[in-house]
Amino acid sequence: MARRSLGTLVVMGRLPQVGVGKRRLARDVGDLAAWRFYRNTLKALLRRLGRDRRWQVCLAITPDQAVSKVAGVPREVSVVPQGRGDLGQRMGRFLRRLPRGPVVIIGSDIPGIEPRHLTRAFRVLGRKSWVFGPAADGGYWLVGAARRPRLRMPLPFDQVRWSSPQTLSDTLSGLRGASYGLLEQLDDIDSGADLDRYRRAVSR
């Protein structure tokens, strides 16, 4: 018997291209190494999470015209354009427009994400309206909304200072008292030092 879907997982990604994206990392390790890291991380993430039947997976890609150019995507994963706007506007469209049920959104450059993190996030949304996965830099690697049955409250992204130490705190302030839960801290790979720490951690 097929398991009931817990909800929808949206992976926010960029078409892997040499010299495009991950600029801080590229300054430390070079364009080719940064491209290789991102390409491999995205492929591994989709393979690890995309074939799990507990959730529906959607890869939201940028630039929009790259939808047909993404390679190595499991057939279970749908690929759609992110659309225009800042990160909050792009995430907000998915939270507003996807079919009813919980939605969880993650980035595509966090190699530590495992199915257990998603399971925990969807469980939190069974009790809370929102869930976040905090990062050490003040941002977050995951945001999710219960949407019972759809998201009717204002989105919390309007006054967020993106890519700053205040990103998570600004978002939480925008919840206007709605309930939320926090997951464990994970970090994306933005620099050569981040990459070195991650490699040391996984080699233990």
ABEGO torsion letter per residue (X at the ends): XBBBBAEBBBBBBBBBBBGBEGAAAAAAAEAAAAAAAAAAAAAAAAAAAAABAABBBBBBBOBAAAAAABBGBBAABBBBBAEBEBAAAAAAAAAAABBBEBBBBBBAABAABBAAAAAAAAAAAAABABBBBBBAAGBBABBBBAGOABBABBBAAAABBBGBAAAAAAAAAAAGGBBBBBBBBBBBBABAAAAAAAAAAAAX
